[in-house]
Amino acid sequence: MRQSVNRSLYAFNSTDGSILWSHQADGAIISTPVVEDGRVFVSSNVISAIDAISGTVLWQYDPDILGSLGSPMIEGSKLYVASFDGHLFVLDRDHGTLLTVYAMEENIGQKAPAVVDGVMYIVAKDRSLYAVRMID
């Protein structure tokens, strides 16, 4: 899997390096895609779930924000994506349905969040560390 600032995501054959499929995103892909359970989750200006074998878009969510989105992170049945305008979007990873949005004070979209013992840690652009307890 390779992302590109030219709005394209490519999947390659691991044997011969040929392109299996490509996906044209709505904006530049500056984050790292996540692959889990046969799906590729990627964010640009929208958040997309793509079938890892066929390249078919399974769902998309448009958060209607200014700026870009950071790298997706999966925890259980939820997909978390931070935005450069200070929002943390929580989606159902199977359907792309918005579950909740956390509003932060800072740009938190540059790094993928990390989860330890039910707490998500997010580093903001100003180097502040946010801790968000995840509730089912």
VOTINU-232799 format. One record per atom (N, C-alpha, C, CB): residue in three letters; x, y, z. Coordinates in steps of 0.001 Angstrom, whole numbers, plus 500000, padded with zeros to 6 digits. Each point is the difference from the previous one (the first is absolute). Glycine has a CB too. Layout:
% residues N
ALAXYZ...
% end
This chain:
% residues 136
MET500844498838500000MET499156501162500000MET500898501237500000MET498137498754501216ARG501510502208497990ARG500762501250499968ARG499038501149499790ARG502046498830499094GLN498164502224501699GLN499208501194499820GLN500850501050499307GLN498612499469502040SER500747501582497518SER500709500993499220SER499349501351500182SER500687498261498342VAL500106502811501600VAL499431501336500116VAL499276500412498736VAL501804500591501585ASN498199498555497390ASN499256500328498782ASN498575499452500046ASN502154499999498728ARG497344499681502462ARG498626499557500231ARG499743498544499647ARG499329502308499575SER501694496897500205SER499794498610499615SER500535499049501060SER500130500669497601LEU499154498225502560LEU500433498902500854LEU500168498798499092LEU498809500916502080TYR502317498392498033TYR500298498872499129TYR500172498734500827TYR501090501539498338ALA498416497336501121ALA500268498675500565ALA500837499242498978ALA497823499979501369PHE503262499410499109PHE500925499303499117PHE499996498503500257PHE501406502047499911ASN498854497184499047ASN500204498567500105ASN501346499791500687ASN498602499507497902SER501406499746503210SER501248499824500756SER500998499101499283SER498701500324502086THR500866498929496910THR500884499101499266THR500747500716498886THR498462498133500539ASP500810502586498613ASP500648500608498835ASP499970501537499982ASP499378497950498774GLY499984502655502235GLY499994501462500085GLY499002500695499091GLY502344499811500599SER496833499424498693SER499014500624499119SER498888500655500839SER500511498293498179ILE498856502707501252ILE498917500694500689ILE498745499140499938ILE500998502262499438LEU498435497430501739LEU498759499231500076LEU498791500912499806LEU501112498353501543TRP498925502794499101TRP498938500988499864TRP500509501345500510TRP498211498214500262SER501055502829499388SER500299501319500544SER498688500675500364SER502125500189498622HIS497958500725502317HIS498830500748500468HIS500325501482499934HIS499269498098501521GLN499899502647497811GLN500172501449499897GLN499229500655501141GLN500283499882497466ALA500404500759503462ALA499376500633501156ALA499512501404499653ALA501471498651501521ASP497707501900499366ASP499464501350499806ASP501016501090500316ASP497758499104500541GLY503301500547500146GLY501043500957500354GLY501316499266500143GLY498334501491501161ALA502713499239499143ALA501317499389500172ALA499976499002501152ALA501094502077499097ILE499551496803500703ILE500125498981501051ILE501353500213500660ILE498509498313498762ILE501466502328502398ILE501259500292500691ILE500158499146501256ILE499914502338499109SER499125496782501121SER500033499126501166SER500305498565499574SER498356501499501191THR501864497651499785THR500303498597499737THR498712499179500038THR502314500276500991PRO497403498960497963PRO498812499135500023PRO500153498888501037PRO499598500502497567VAL499279498954502859VAL499983498880500930VAL499287498836499306VAL500004501551502051VAL500575497246498039VAL499391498817499400VAL499599499052501110VAL501368500255497889GLU497351499349502097GLU499516499049500997GLU498769499278499456GLU500902501442501884ASP499037497260498353ASP498850499172499597ASP499640500167498528ASP499152500175502325GLY501845499862496806GLY499746500070498570GLY499545501358499499GLY499447497643500143ARG500702503367500677ARG499606501351499614ARG501146500968500224ARG497616499483500561VAL502435501525498572VAL500970501073500124VAL499229501234500435VAL501556499010498220PHE498886501615502862PHE499393501233500487PHE500985501127499724PHE498657498784501809VAL500869502236497495VAL500883501092499605VAL499250501315500150VAL501260498499498390SER499484502559501923SER499371501311500122SER500722501017499127SER499269499447502339SER499946501409497076SER500486501165499242SER499131501152500477SER500781498638497918ASN498339501872501259ASN498965500924500464ASN498781499228500476ASN500825501757498407VAL499090496972501206VAL498958499088500463VAL500665498751500559VAL498345500888498289ILE500890498341502463ILE500480498741500556ILE499368498887499169ILE500276500973502370SER500550498097497163SER499511498939499123SER500397498635500517SER500127501557498070ALA498980497470501694ALA500306498583500202ALA499974499357498628ALA499005499943502366ILE502069499347497298ILE500161499419498668ILE500285498517500149ILE500853502191499057ASP498522496985500105ASP500276498570499995ASP501453499804499565ASP497557499424499488ALA503235499878501331ALA501436499858499742ALA500306499152498774ALA500370500247502427ILE498721498870497183ILE500236499140498841ILE499585500672498697ILE499666498016501464SER499127502523498514SER499444500540498747SER500209501496499804SER498333498219500141GLY501881502518500946GLY500105501454499906GLY498655500699499985GLY502106499674498786THR496832499575501432THR498654500570500020THR499804500834501268THR499127498048498648VAL500337503156501195VAL499699500848501152VAL498777499421500701VAL500979502071498870LEU499179497598502413LEU498920499417500785LEU499127501078500626LEU501437498012500457TRP499187503031500038TRP499280501153500525TRP500934501199500065TRP498474498494501329GLN500925502692498750GLN500748501238500201GLN499250500876500982GLN500976499869497679TYR499781500881503112TYR499409500975500913TYR500679501337499755TYR499468498218501742ASP499729502798498022ASP500513501354499786ASP499764500809501267ASP499554499873497499PRO501511500443503257PRO499825500723501256PRO499717501499499819PRO501511498327501025ASP498556502172497739ASP499691501400499711ASP500833500937500873ASP497670499335499340ILE503642500533500541ILE500920500843500769ILE500907500763499052ILE499933498387501934LEU500748502596498618LEU501033500706499254LEU501322499303500286LEU498736502221500099GLY501976497421498883GLY501296499371500197GLY499947498502499817GLY500577501818501545SER500494497543498886SER500191498569499762SER499733499188501246SER501671500541498258LEU498329498159501545LEU499801499040501078LEU501275499200500212LEU497540499863499480GLY502677499714501751GLY501175499210500327GLY499793498522499718GLY500575501675501726SER500367497521498722SER499949498551499779SER498893499363500819SER502451499991499529PRO496789499105499866PRO498964499290500750PRO500619499051501023PRO498466500172498021MET500764499528503011MET500409499042501017MET498769499179500359MET501842501537500907ILE498313497150499192ILE498891499107500310ILE500175499442501404ILE499730499415497561GLU499172500591503172GLU499943499374501312GLU498646499307500090GLU501557501744501079GLY498452496929498878GLY498745499253500024GLY499179500281498753GLY500013500066502498SER498746500315497695SER499098500262498872SER499982501468499599SER498612498085500744LYS502307502706499813LYS499988501437499742LYS501248500443499236LYS498642500328502078LEU501140500673497084LEU501071500621499227LEU500141501431500490LEU499568498517497964TYR501645501878502390TYR500271501337500514TYR500869500745499000TYR499818499193502391VAL499793502052497312VAL500783500831499099VAL500024501425500562VAL499387498545497982ALA501812501975502200ALA500169501369500498ALA500139500957498819ALA501102499146502119SER498456502080498084SER500060500984498922SER500959501128500354SER497646499436499353PHE502816501231499613PHE500923501111500184PHE499305501213500598PHE501338499158498080ASP497319500841501947ASP499289501130500599ASP499548499700501432ASP499246500668497713GLY501258498237502871GLY499775499743501417GLY498819499119500355GLY501018502140500321HIS498531497009498783HIS498900499080500296HIS500493498560499978HIS498356501626499014LEU501047497553501818LEU500252498568499984LEU498684499324499646LEU501881500165501735PHE498084499204497094PHE498797499347499501PHE500042498528500379PHE499824501642498083VAL499061497861502427VAL499870498586500356VAL498895499422499118VAL500783500384502428LEU499602498638496744LEU499067499388499057LEU499857498515500281LEU500608501708498275ASP498246497729501345ASP499842498555499967ASP500842499510498823ASP497632500059501040ARG503329499074499217ARG500933499627498930ARG499360499149498909ARG501809500107501674ASP497091499217498626ASP499353499154499001ASP499097500768499045ASP500106498170501640HIS499303502926498835HIS499019500725499196HIS500351501464499745HIS498323498466500921GLY502667502069499780GLY500372501395499811GLY499044500977500648GLY501050499324497905THR498112500189502985THR499037500854500692THR500714500790501093THR498127498367499509LEU501610502933500563LEU500591500830501042LEU499391499646501346LEU500407501850498347LEU500439497828502627LEU499538499682501346LEU500098501213500912LEU500706497629499667THR500405503096500238THR500168501214500797THR501159500821499449THR499080498834502041VAL500991502415498380VAL501108500893499648VAL500465500690501274VAL499108500363497634TYR502204499605502604TYR500580500741501109TYR500638501263499432TYR500409497870501354ALA499311503270499245ALA500612501265499572ALA501180500300500914ALA497780500877499112MET503391499257500288MET501215500319500747MET500357501460499743MET500825497594499853GLU500145502893500856GLU500401501397499856GLU501091500200498955GLU499381500333502371GLU501260498591497230GLU501189500111499156GLU499919499103498773GLU501322500555502028ASN499595499654497044ASN500200499130498843ASN500494498655500523ASN500526501971498443ILE498670496984501381ILE500376498677500505ILE500137498979498878ILE498838500534502133GLY501113499918496613GLY499952499069498886GLY501318499554499424GLY497919501031499526GLN503195499362501053GLN501276499680499367GLN500545498627500363GLN500459502405500000LYS499148497049501108LYS500504498693500439LYS498835499067500251LYS502034501068501025ALA498185497647498751ALA498964499015500315ALA499886499883501514ALA500434498727497841PRO498341501166502670PRO499831499800501437PRO500500498628500416PRO498031501540499983ALA502189498291501311ALA500374498701500562ALA499041499691501135ALA502448500300499364VAL497262498411500845VAL499077499590501057VAL500716499056500951VAL498019500269498458VAL501837500016502841VAL500536499135501047VAL498952499920501109VAL502430500618499441ASP497160498172500891ASP499048499770501096ASP498754500877499909ASP501927499366501417GLY497504500745497391GLY498754500739499834GLY500135501508499963GLY498954498136501117VAL502269502365498820VAL500233501444499907VAL500731500292498696VAL500087500234502533MET499365500702496695MET500637500410498753MET500882501212500281MET498056499109498619TYR503179500832500900TYR500944501099500154TYR500238500644498643TYR501095498863501976ILE498821502457497998ILE500151500753498759ILE500952501159500272ILE497664499355499193VAL503330500797499943VAL500938501122500118VAL499561501091499039VAL501912498461500665ALA497941502750499860ALA499609501152499184ALA501227500636499368ALA498009500403501479LYS501752500457497551LYS501091500681499309LYS500868500807500970LYS498573500109497944ASP500789500449503101ASP500761500801500972ASP500699499123501044ASP498370501875499659ARG501623496806500127ARG500637498991500851ARG499230499705501288ARG502159500743499061SER496616499747501054SER499143499624501130SER499576498550499821SER499172502389500286LEU500665496919500820LEU499540498621499967LEU498580499956500542LEU502364499113500275TYR496715500367498910TYR498618499810500415TYR499787498539500321TYR499224501936498589ALA499997497801502458ALA499603498645500360ALA498479499957499999ALA502108499616501396VAL497313499482497816VAL498557499882499888VAL499611498588500390VAL499899501754498175ARG499288498121502889ARG499541498664500415ARG498913499567499034ARG500558500430502453MET499625498392496993MET499036499477499027MET498930499234500734MET501760499864498212ILE496991500454501482ILE498861499358500648ILE499195499270498940ILE499921501767501818ASP499716496989498454ASP499169499241499043ASP498571500454500053ASP501500498048500225
% end
